[in-house]
Amino acid sequence: MAQTNVNIRIDENLKREFDSICQDLGLTMTTAFTVFARTVVRRQRIPFEIARDIPNTETITAMEEMQSYEERSE
């Protein structure tokens, strides 16, 4: 099967962390991206949920306390 190059732009720190995890798993970044691409093609979807981060109860409470504090200090 013919091979081709794919170039992506990624944050330097994210790349470094991703590469480190791949190495720990015995993979190259190329292999990890290939696994991802094959899974997308096989399943015909992104193989994980993509969603906005929804704060948990503790975070919501902290945000509300901060907002209340800011309103009192105005």
Secondary structure, DSSP 8 states (H G I E B T S, - for coil): -----------HHHHHHHHHHHHHTT--HHHHHHHHHHHHHHHTS-SS--------HHHHHHHHHHHHHHHHT-
